[in-house]
Amino acid sequence: MIKLTVSYPKGDGITFDHDYYANSHVPMCVDAFGPVRVELDRGIDGPAVASVSFYFESMDAFGAAMQSPRMADIMGDLGNYTNGAPTMQISEIVN
């Protein structure tokens, strides 16, 4: 199983609209990517204000998701919920 985690670091002047993110942006991603599972986190303590993890059956499924024709819309939506830059981590679930 492959996990894509997108995190949004905290920082001076960083804004983040959790409601928009949870109710609009993440559902847009789910529709475009078709993951097998999604976990959405709101940061309490630590370096991130929020993160989301999308789980895929394989690297092929992950690759297909990243080639979604809706990717431009997803990336263009960023300014609707944050002024920060996300970081991405691609992981293989080993246990």
Jmol script that loads the backbone (N, CA, C; Angstrom):
load data "model"
ATOM      1  N   MET A   1       0.853  -1.171   0.000  1.00  0.00           N
ATOM      2  CA  MET A   1       0.000   0.000   0.000  1.00  0.00           C
ATOM      3  C   MET A   1       0.897   1.232   0.000  1.00  0.00           C
ATOM      4  N   ILE A   2       0.474   2.265  -0.714  1.00  0.00           N
ATOM      5  CA  ILE A   2       1.201   3.526  -0.835  1.00  0.00           C
ATOM      6  C   ILE A   2       0.405   4.624  -0.157  1.00  0.00           C
ATOM      7  N   LYS A   3       1.114   5.474   0.586  1.00  0.00           N
ATOM      8  CA  LYS A   3       0.466   6.590   1.272  1.00  0.00           C
ATOM      9  C   LYS A   3       1.088   7.902   0.797  1.00  0.00           C
ATOM     10  N   LEU A   4       0.242   8.815   0.377  1.00  0.00           N
ATOM     11  CA  LEU A   4       0.643  10.180   0.064  1.00  0.00           C
ATOM     12  C   LEU A   4       0.173  11.056   1.212  1.00  0.00           C
ATOM     13  N   THR A   5       1.116  11.715   1.885  1.00  0.00           N
ATOM     14  CA  THR A   5       0.778  12.649   2.954  1.00  0.00           C
ATOM     15  C   THR A   5       1.135  14.054   2.500  1.00  0.00           C
ATOM     16  N   VAL A   6       0.159  14.928   2.575  1.00  0.00           N
ATOM     17  CA  VAL A   6       0.355  16.342   2.248  1.00  0.00           C
ATOM     18  C   VAL A   6       0.193  17.110   3.555  1.00  0.00           C
ATOM     19  N   SER A   7       1.253  17.830   3.957  1.00  0.00           N
ATOM     20  CA  SER A   7       1.254  18.578   5.212  1.00  0.00           C
ATOM     21  C   SER A   7       1.391  20.063   4.925  1.00  0.00           C
ATOM     22  N   TYR A   8       0.827  20.851   5.818  1.00  0.00           N
ATOM     23  CA  TYR A   8       0.859  22.304   5.706  1.00  0.00           C
ATOM     24  C   TYR A   8       1.565  22.854   6.941  1.00  0.00           C
ATOM     25  N   PRO A   9       2.828  23.258   6.796  1.00  0.00           N
ATOM     26  CA  PRO A   9       3.610  23.733   7.943  1.00  0.00           C
ATOM     27  C   PRO A   9       3.034  25.001   8.569  1.00  0.00           C
ATOM     28  N   LYS A  10       3.170  25.078   9.896  1.00  0.00           N
ATOM     29  CA  LYS A  10       2.834  26.302  10.623  1.00  0.00           C
ATOM     30  C   LYS A  10       3.925  27.326  10.354  1.00  0.00           C
ATOM     31  N   GLY A  11       3.607  28.585  10.553  1.00  0.00           N
ATOM     32  CA  GLY A  11       4.607  29.634  10.416  1.00  0.00           C
ATOM     33  C   GLY A  11       3.999  30.999  10.634  1.00  0.00           C
ATOM     34  N   ASP A  12       4.847  31.966  10.855  1.00  0.00           N
ATOM     35  CA  ASP A  12       4.385  33.343  11.029  1.00  0.00           C
ATOM     36  C   ASP A  12       3.637  33.799   9.784  1.00  0.00           C
ATOM     37  N   GLY A  13       2.440  34.302   9.982  1.00  0.00           N
ATOM     38  CA  GLY A  13       1.643  34.824   8.883  1.00  0.00           C
ATOM     39  C   GLY A  13       0.914  33.777   8.065  1.00  0.00           C
ATOM     40  N   ILE A  14       1.082  32.499   8.386  1.00  0.00           N
ATOM     41  CA  ILE A  14       0.393  31.435   7.644  1.00  0.00           C
ATOM     42  C   ILE A  14      -1.071  31.389   8.071  1.00  0.00           C
ATOM     43  N   THR A  15      -1.961  31.379   7.100  1.00  0.00           N
ATOM     44  CA  THR A  15      -3.394  31.224   7.367  1.00  0.00           C
ATOM     45  C   THR A  15      -3.856  29.889   6.791  1.00  0.00           C
ATOM     46  N   PHE A  16      -4.885  29.323   7.419  1.00  0.00           N
ATOM     47  CA  PHE A  16      -5.412  28.037   6.960  1.00  0.00           C
ATOM     48  C   PHE A  16      -6.882  27.947   7.336  1.00  0.00           C
ATOM     49  N   ASP A  17      -7.738  27.714   6.344  1.00  0.00           N
ATOM     50  CA  ASP A  17      -9.179  27.584   6.557  1.00  0.00           C
ATOM     51  C   ASP A  17      -9.526  26.098   6.635  1.00  0.00           C
ATOM     52  N   HIS A  18      -9.607  25.578   7.856  1.00  0.00           N
ATOM     53  CA  HIS A  18      -9.865  24.151   8.058  1.00  0.00           C
ATOM     54  C   HIS A  18     -11.215  23.711   7.509  1.00  0.00           C
ATOM     55  N   ASP A  19     -12.236  24.554   7.640  1.00  0.00           N
ATOM     56  CA  ASP A  19     -13.568  24.184   7.157  1.00  0.00           C
ATOM     57  C   ASP A  19     -13.580  24.025   5.635  1.00  0.00           C
ATOM     58  N   TYR A  20     -13.007  24.999   4.932  1.00  0.00           N
ATOM     59  CA  TYR A  20     -12.955  24.894   3.472  1.00  0.00           C
ATOM     60  C   TYR A  20     -12.150  23.668   3.053  1.00  0.00           C
ATOM     61  N   TYR A  21     -11.028  23.458   3.709  1.00  0.00           N
ATOM     62  CA  TYR A  21     -10.163  22.337   3.374  1.00  0.00           C
ATOM     63  C   TYR A  21     -10.901  21.007   3.528  1.00  0.00           C
ATOM     64  N   ALA A  22     -11.564  20.832   4.674  1.00  0.00           N
ATOM     65  CA  ALA A  22     -12.256  19.571   4.957  1.00  0.00           C
ATOM     66  C   ALA A  22     -13.504  19.378   4.110  1.00  0.00           C
ATOM     67  N   ASN A  23     -14.219  20.457   3.825  1.00  0.00           N
ATOM     68  CA  ASN A  23     -15.519  20.332   3.156  1.00  0.00           C
ATOM     69  C   ASN A  23     -15.487  20.532   1.651  1.00  0.00           C
ATOM     70  N   SER A  24     -14.408  21.131   1.134  1.00  0.00           N
ATOM     71  CA  SER A  24     -14.325  21.384  -0.314  1.00  0.00           C
ATOM     72  C   SER A  24     -13.082  20.777  -0.954  1.00  0.00           C
ATOM     73  N   HIS A  25     -11.896  21.134  -0.427  1.00  0.00           N
ATOM     74  CA  HIS A  25     -10.673  20.712  -1.102  1.00  0.00           C
ATOM     75  C   HIS A  25     -10.434  19.208  -1.013  1.00  0.00           C
ATOM     76  N   VAL A  26     -10.485  18.654   0.183  1.00  0.00           N
ATOM     77  CA  VAL A  26     -10.223  17.216   0.320  1.00  0.00           C
ATOM     78  C   VAL A  26     -11.239  16.385  -0.458  1.00  0.00           C
ATOM     79  N   PRO A  27     -12.552  16.702  -0.403  1.00  0.00           N
ATOM     80  CA  PRO A  27     -13.486  15.942  -1.246  1.00  0.00           C
ATOM     81  C   PRO A  27     -13.175  16.043  -2.745  1.00  0.00           C
ATOM     82  N   MET A  28     -12.688  17.199  -3.203  1.00  0.00           N
ATOM     83  CA  MET A  28     -12.289  17.348  -4.607  1.00  0.00           C
ATOM     84  C   MET A  28     -11.155  16.372  -4.922  1.00  0.00           C
ATOM     85  N   CYS A  29     -10.199  16.260  -4.016  1.00  0.00           N
ATOM     86  CA  CYS A  29      -9.077  15.338  -4.205  1.00  0.00           C
ATOM     87  C   CYS A  29      -9.547  13.888  -4.209  1.00  0.00           C
ATOM     88  N   VAL A  30     -10.428  13.547  -3.293  1.00  0.00           N
ATOM     89  CA  VAL A  30     -10.952  12.182  -3.222  1.00  0.00           C
ATOM     90  C   VAL A  30     -11.651  11.812  -4.527  1.00  0.00           C
ATOM     91  N   ASP A  31     -12.469  12.723  -5.046  1.00  0.00           N
ATOM     92  CA  ASP A  31     -13.159  12.465  -6.319  1.00  0.00           C
ATOM     93  C   ASP A  31     -12.175  12.268  -7.460  1.00  0.00           C
ATOM     94  N   ALA A  32     -11.103  13.047  -7.468  1.00  0.00           N
ATOM     95  CA  ALA A  32     -10.129  12.976  -8.558  1.00  0.00           C
ATOM     96  C   ALA A  32      -9.199  11.775  -8.428  1.00  0.00           C
ATOM     97  N   PHE A  33      -8.793  11.438  -7.186  1.00  0.00           N
ATOM     98  CA  PHE A  33      -7.770  10.421  -6.979  1.00  0.00           C
ATOM     99  C   PHE A  33      -8.321   9.014  -6.795  1.00  0.00           C
ATOM    100  N   GLY A  34      -9.506   8.881  -6.206  1.00  0.00           N
ATOM    101  CA  GLY A  34     -10.062   7.553  -5.932  1.00  0.00           C
ATOM    102  C   GLY A  34      -9.235   6.724  -4.964  1.00  0.00           C
ATOM    103  N   PRO A  35      -8.784   7.304  -3.842  1.00  0.00           N
ATOM    104  CA  PRO A  35      -7.982   6.521  -2.894  1.00  0.00           C
ATOM    105  C   PRO A  35      -8.838   5.475  -2.183  1.00  0.00           C
ATOM    106  N   VAL A  36      -8.169   4.487  -1.582  1.00  0.00           N
ATOM    107  CA  VAL A  36      -8.904   3.465  -0.835  1.00  0.00           C
ATOM    108  C   VAL A  36      -9.229   3.935   0.581  1.00  0.00           C
ATOM    109  N   ARG A  37      -8.501   4.938   1.069  1.00  0.00           N
ATOM    110  CA  ARG A  37      -8.744   5.470   2.404  1.00  0.00           C
ATOM    111  C   ARG A  37      -8.151   6.867   2.500  1.00  0.00           C
ATOM    112  N   VAL A  38      -8.733   7.688   3.362  1.00  0.00           N
ATOM    113  CA  VAL A  38      -8.252   9.054   3.578  1.00  0.00           C
ATOM    114  C   VAL A  38      -8.260   9.334   5.077  1.00  0.00           C
ATOM    115  N   GLU A  39      -7.213   9.996   5.559  1.00  0.00           N
ATOM    116  CA  GLU A  39      -7.151  10.468   6.942  1.00  0.00           C
ATOM    117  C   GLU A  39      -6.844  11.960   6.914  1.00  0.00           C
ATOM    118  N   LEU A  40      -7.673  12.735   7.576  1.00  0.00           N
ATOM    119  CA  LEU A  40      -7.509  14.183   7.630  1.00  0.00           C
ATOM    120  C   LEU A  40      -7.177  14.567   9.066  1.00  0.00           C
ATOM    121  N   ASP A  41      -6.088  15.320   9.252  1.00  0.00           N
ATOM    122  CA  ASP A  41      -5.626  15.707  10.583  1.00  0.00           C
ATOM    123  C   ASP A  41      -5.589  17.219  10.726  1.00  0.00           C
ATOM    124  N   ARG A  42      -5.981  17.676  11.912  1.00  0.00           N
ATOM    125  CA  ARG A  42      -5.823  19.085  12.284  1.00  0.00           C
ATOM    126  C   ARG A  42      -4.703  19.133  13.315  1.00  0.00           C
ATOM    127  N   GLY A  43      -3.644  19.870  13.016  1.00  0.00           N
ATOM    128  CA  GLY A  43      -2.499  19.926  13.914  1.00  0.00           C
ATOM    129  C   GLY A  43      -2.837  20.590  15.234  1.00  0.00           C
ATOM    130  N   ILE A  44      -2.418  19.967  16.321  1.00  0.00           N
ATOM    131  CA  ILE A  44      -2.577  20.536  17.656  1.00  0.00           C
ATOM    132  C   ILE A  44      -1.225  21.002  18.166  1.00  0.00           C
ATOM    133  N   ASP A  45      -0.242  20.124  18.093  1.00  0.00           N
ATOM    134  CA  ASP A  45       1.112  20.431  18.527  1.00  0.00           C
ATOM    135  C   ASP A  45       2.065  19.812  17.511  1.00  0.00           C
ATOM    136  N   GLY A  46       3.050  20.552  17.105  1.00  0.00           N
ATOM    137  CA  GLY A  46       3.977  20.035  16.110  1.00  0.00           C
ATOM    138  C   GLY A  46       4.140  21.007  14.964  1.00  0.00           C
ATOM    139  N   PRO A  47       4.795  20.579  13.913  1.00  0.00           N
ATOM    140  CA  PRO A  47       5.162  21.507  12.841  1.00  0.00           C
ATOM    141  C   PRO A  47       4.061  21.798  11.812  1.00  0.00           C
ATOM    142  N   ALA A  48       2.961  21.047  11.820  1.00  0.00           N
ATOM    143  CA  ALA A  48       1.941  21.213  10.772  1.00  0.00           C
ATOM    144  C   ALA A  48       0.622  21.721  11.339  1.00  0.00           C
ATOM    145  N   VAL A  49       0.001  22.629  10.596  1.00  0.00           N
ATOM    146  CA  VAL A  49      -1.327  23.123  10.947  1.00  0.00           C
ATOM    147  C   VAL A  49      -2.394  22.113  10.533  1.00  0.00           C
ATOM    148  N   ALA A  50      -2.100  21.336   9.493  1.00  0.00           N
ATOM    149  CA  ALA A  50      -3.021  20.307   8.999  1.00  0.00           C
ATOM    150  C   ALA A  50      -2.260  19.356   8.094  1.00  0.00           C
ATOM    151  N   SER A  51      -2.821  18.169   7.920  1.00  0.00           N
ATOM    152  CA  SER A  51      -2.280  17.227   6.941  1.00  0.00           C
ATOM    153  C   SER A  51      -3.390  16.285   6.518  1.00  0.00           C
ATOM    154  N   VAL A  52      -3.173  15.678   5.368  1.00  0.00           N
ATOM    155  CA  VAL A  52      -4.096  14.678   4.856  1.00  0.00           C
ATOM    156  C   VAL A  52      -3.264  13.540   4.278  1.00  0.00           C
ATOM    157  N   SER A  53      -3.743  12.324   4.484  1.00  0.00           N
ATOM    158  CA  SER A  53      -3.086  11.147   3.911  1.00  0.00           C
ATOM    159  C   SER A  53      -4.071  10.413   3.028  1.00  0.00           C
ATOM    160  N   PHE A  54      -3.628  10.136   1.808  1.00  0.00           N
ATOM    161  CA  PHE A  54      -4.406   9.362   0.842  1.00  0.00           C
ATOM    162  C   PHE A  54      -3.708   8.021   0.678  1.00  0.00           C
ATOM    163  N   TYR A  55      -4.448   6.942   0.751  1.00  0.00           N
ATOM    164  CA  TYR A  55      -3.887   5.595   0.634  1.00  0.00           C
ATOM    165  C   TYR A  55      -4.295   4.985  -0.704  1.00  0.00           C
ATOM    166  N   PHE A  56      -3.323   4.346  -1.365  1.00  0.00           N
ATOM    167  CA  PHE A  56      -3.536   3.724  -2.667  1.00  0.00           C
ATOM    168  C   PHE A  56      -3.066   2.280  -2.622  1.00  0.00           C
ATOM    169  N   GLU A  57      -3.709   1.422  -3.384  1.00  0.00           N
ATOM    170  CA  GLU A  57      -3.374  -0.006  -3.409  1.00  0.00           C
ATOM    171  C   GLU A  57      -1.962  -0.276  -3.911  1.00  0.00           C
ATOM    172  N   SER A  58      -1.454   0.580  -4.811  1.00  0.00           N
ATOM    173  CA  SER A  58      -0.155   0.306  -5.442  1.00  0.00           C
ATOM    174  C   SER A  58       0.449   1.602  -5.969  1.00  0.00           C
ATOM    175  N   MET A  59       1.709   1.518  -6.393  1.00  0.00           N
ATOM    176  CA  MET A  59       2.357   2.668  -7.038  1.00  0.00           C
ATOM    177  C   MET A  59       1.658   3.008  -8.350  1.00  0.00           C
ATOM    178  N   ASP A  60       1.159   1.998  -9.048  1.00  0.00           N
ATOM    179  CA  ASP A  60       0.425   2.264 -10.286  1.00  0.00           C
ATOM    180  C   ASP A  60      -0.835   3.073 -10.009  1.00  0.00           C
ATOM    181  N   ALA A  61      -1.562   2.707  -8.951  1.00  0.00           N
ATOM    182  CA  ALA A  61      -2.780   3.453  -8.591  1.00  0.00           C
ATOM    183  C   ALA A  61      -2.426   4.877  -8.168  1.00  0.00           C
ATOM    184  N   PHE A  62      -1.342   5.025  -7.411  1.00  0.00           N
ATOM    185  CA  PHE A  62      -0.877   6.351  -7.018  1.00  0.00           C
ATOM    186  C   PHE A  62      -0.504   7.167  -8.258  1.00  0.00           C
ATOM    187  N   GLY A  63       0.255   6.567  -9.162  1.00  0.00           N
ATOM    188  CA  GLY A  63       0.664   7.256 -10.382  1.00  0.00           C
ATOM    189  C   GLY A  63      -0.519   7.708 -11.211  1.00  0.00           C
ATOM    190  N   ALA A  64      -1.526   6.849 -11.312  1.00  0.00           N
ATOM    191  CA  ALA A  64      -2.737   7.214 -12.058  1.00  0.00           C
ATOM    192  C   ALA A  64      -3.437   8.395 -11.393  1.00  0.00           C
ATOM    193  N   ALA A  65      -3.477   8.403 -10.061  1.00  0.00           N
ATOM    194  CA  ALA A  65      -4.115   9.509  -9.346  1.00  0.00           C
ATOM    195  C   ALA A  65      -3.392  10.823  -9.624  1.00  0.00           C
ATOM    196  N   MET A  66      -2.068  10.789  -9.668  1.00  0.00           N
ATOM    197  CA  MET A  66      -1.297  12.004  -9.896  1.00  0.00           C
ATOM    198  C   MET A  66      -1.424  12.501 -11.332  1.00  0.00           C
ATOM    199  N   GLN A  67      -1.896  11.646 -12.226  1.00  0.00           N
ATOM    200  CA  GLN A  67      -2.114  12.040 -13.622  1.00  0.00           C
ATOM    201  C   GLN A  67      -3.548  12.488 -13.880  1.00  0.00           C
ATOM    202  N   SER A  68      -4.331  12.636 -12.825  1.00  0.00           N
ATOM    203  CA  SER A  68      -5.723  13.042 -12.969  1.00  0.00           C
ATOM    204  C   SER A  68      -5.833  14.328 -13.779  1.00  0.00           C
ATOM    205  N   PRO A  69      -6.792  14.395 -14.700  1.00  0.00           N
ATOM    206  CA  PRO A  69      -6.998  15.629 -15.453  1.00  0.00           C
ATOM    207  C   PRO A  69      -7.468  16.782 -14.558  1.00  0.00           C
ATOM    208  N   ARG A  70      -7.846  16.480 -13.331  1.00  0.00           N
ATOM    209  CA  ARG A  70      -8.302  17.515 -12.393  1.00  0.00           C
ATOM    210  C   ARG A  70      -7.160  18.084 -11.541  1.00  0.00           C
ATOM    211  N   MET A  71      -5.937  17.623 -11.782  1.00  0.00           N
ATOM    212  CA  MET A  71      -4.807  18.074 -10.972  1.00  0.00           C
ATOM    213  C   MET A  71      -4.620  19.590 -11.030  1.00  0.00           C
ATOM    214  N   ALA A  72      -4.814  20.202 -12.182  1.00  0.00           N
ATOM    215  CA  ALA A  72      -4.665  21.659 -12.287  1.00  0.00           C
ATOM    216  C   ALA A  72      -5.692  22.366 -11.407  1.00  0.00           C
ATOM    217  N   ASP A  73      -6.922  21.856 -11.378  1.00  0.00           N
ATOM    218  CA  ASP A  73      -7.960  22.439 -10.516  1.00  0.00           C
ATOM    219  C   ASP A  73      -7.581  22.278  -9.044  1.00  0.00           C
ATOM    220  N   ILE A  74      -7.054  21.115  -8.689  1.00  0.00           N
ATOM    221  CA  ILE A  74      -6.658  20.852  -7.302  1.00  0.00           C
ATOM    222  C   ILE A  74      -5.559  21.814  -6.882  1.00  0.00           C
ATOM    223  N   MET A  75      -4.544  21.960  -7.698  1.00  0.00           N
ATOM    224  CA  MET A  75      -3.438  22.862  -7.368  1.00  0.00           C
ATOM    225  C   MET A  75      -3.902  24.325  -7.358  1.00  0.00           C
ATOM    226  N   GLY A  76      -4.814  24.658  -8.259  1.00  0.00           N
ATOM    227  CA  GLY A  76      -5.338  26.020  -8.328  1.00  0.00           C
ATOM    228  C   GLY A  76      -6.222  26.391  -7.146  1.00  0.00           C
ATOM    229  N   ASP A  77      -6.691  25.399  -6.410  1.00  0.00           N
ATOM    230  CA  ASP A  77      -7.575  25.621  -5.268  1.00  0.00           C
ATOM    231  C   ASP A  77      -6.808  26.008  -4.009  1.00  0.00           C
ATOM    232  N   LEU A  78      -5.515  25.838  -4.010  1.00  0.00           N
ATOM    233  CA  LEU A  78      -4.677  26.068  -2.835  1.00  0.00           C
ATOM    234  C   LEU A  78      -4.935  27.424  -2.174  1.00  0.00           C
ATOM    235  N   GLY A  79      -5.008  28.474  -2.954  1.00  0.00           N
ATOM    236  CA  GLY A  79      -5.204  29.820  -2.415  1.00  0.00           C
ATOM    237  C   GLY A  79      -6.551  30.036  -1.755  1.00  0.00           C
ATOM    238  N   ASN A  80      -7.477  29.118  -1.938  1.00  0.00           N
ATOM    239  CA  ASN A  80      -8.789  29.240  -1.299  1.00  0.00           C
ATOM    240  C   ASN A  80      -8.779  28.844   0.164  1.00  0.00           C
ATOM    241  N   TYR A  81      -7.705  28.171   0.627  1.00  0.00           N
ATOM    242  CA  TYR A  81      -7.696  27.754   2.032  1.00  0.00           C
ATOM    243  C   TYR A  81      -6.385  28.048   2.768  1.00  0.00           C
ATOM    244  N   THR A  82      -5.309  28.388   2.060  1.00  0.00           N
ATOM    245  CA  THR A  82      -4.057  28.714   2.754  1.00  0.00           C
ATOM    246  C   THR A  82      -3.182  29.631   1.910  1.00  0.00           C
ATOM    247  N   ASN A  83      -2.305  30.328   2.594  1.00  0.00           N
ATOM    248  CA  ASN A  83      -1.280  31.110   1.906  1.00  0.00           C
ATOM    249  C   ASN A  83       0.094  30.456   2.077  1.00  0.00           C
ATOM    250  N   GLY A  84       0.096  29.250   2.645  1.00  0.00           N
ATOM    251  CA  GLY A  84       1.335  28.508   2.853  1.00  0.00           C
ATOM    252  C   GLY A  84       1.586  27.499   1.744  1.00  0.00           C
ATOM    253  N   ALA A  85       2.770  26.939   1.753  1.00  0.00           N
ATOM    254  CA  ALA A  85       3.170  25.934   0.757  1.00  0.00           C
ATOM    255  C   ALA A  85       3.166  24.551   1.397  1.00  0.00           C
ATOM    256  N   PRO A  86       2.461  23.588   0.793  1.00  0.00           N
ATOM    257  CA  PRO A  86       2.424  22.238   1.342  1.00  0.00           C
ATOM    258  C   PRO A  86       3.723  21.478   1.076  1.00  0.00           C
ATOM    259  N   THR A  87       3.943  20.463   1.893  1.00  0.00           N
ATOM    260  CA  THR A  87       5.015  19.506   1.646  1.00  0.00           C
ATOM    261  C   THR A  87       4.369  18.149   1.405  1.00  0.00           C
ATOM    262  N   MET A  88       5.026  17.311   0.615  1.00  0.00           N
ATOM    263  CA  MET A  88       4.467  15.987   0.296  1.00  0.00           C
ATOM    264  C   MET A  88       5.447  14.898   0.672  1.00  0.00           C
ATOM    265  N   GLN A  89       4.908  13.802   1.181  1.00  0.00           N
ATOM    266  CA  GLN A  89       5.685  12.618   1.503  1.00  0.00           C
ATOM    267  C   GLN A  89       4.989  11.416   0.882  1.00  0.00           C
ATOM    268  N   ILE A  90       5.704  10.624   0.104  1.00  0.00           N
ATOM    269  CA  ILE A  90       5.182   9.388  -0.472  1.00  0.00           C
ATOM    270  C   ILE A  90       5.843   8.252   0.294  1.00  0.00           C
ATOM    271  N   SER A  91       5.032   7.355   0.838  1.00  0.00           N
ATOM    272  CA  SER A  91       5.538   6.275   1.676  1.00  0.00           C
ATOM    273  C   SER A  91       4.950   4.934   1.252  1.00  0.00           C
ATOM    274  N   GLU A  92       5.693   3.896   1.538  1.00  0.00           N
ATOM    275  CA  GLU A  92       5.182   2.538   1.395  1.00  0.00           C
ATOM    276  C   GLU A  92       4.813   2.045   2.790  1.00  0.00           C
ATOM    277  N   ILE A  93       3.593   1.583   2.950  1.00  0.00           N
ATOM    278  CA  ILE A  93       3.151   1.030   4.225  1.00  0.00           C
ATOM    279  C   ILE A  93       3.752  -0.369   4.353  1.00  0.00           C
ATOM    280  N   VAL A  94       4.545  -0.586   5.391  1.00  0.00           N
ATOM    281  CA  VAL A  94       5.244  -1.867   5.529  1.00  0.00           C
ATOM    282  C   VAL A  94       4.673  -2.738   6.649  1.00  0.00           C
ATOM    283  N   ASN A  95       3.772  -2.196   7.430  1.00  0.00           N
ATOM    284  CA  ASN A  95       3.177  -3.004   8.499  1.00  0.00           C
ATOM    285  C   ASN A  95       1.777  -2.537   8.795  1.00  0.00           C
TER     286      ASN A  95
END
end "model"
wireframe off; spacefill off
backbone 0.3
color backbone group
